[in-house]
Amino acid sequence: MIRTNIGGLDTAIRAALGSFAIVLAAAGADQYPVVALATGLVATVILATAIAGVCPLYTALGLDTHPRGQPPRKTTRELAHQLR
């Protein structure tokens, strides 16, 4: 099974950029069809990696923005209890 290597913030940024690129490609399709096609293809890849949670480039470079096994943060009540 493929391991997820894209975190929450990374996914949100990819989704926003991919959506913007799709709109940009659609807006310029009449004047610049080749550029619009290329932009649409890149946007599709960006959105697909955001949806899947896996980036092949991150895998090749050994990057991982997905948080794993981090201890839960303590609440203010727990911190105040430690001060007593």
Summary of the structure (lengths in Angstrom):
residues: 84
radius of gyration: 19.4
end to end distance: 47.2
largest distance: 69.4
contacts: 186
relative contact order: 0.18
helix: 64%
strand: 0%
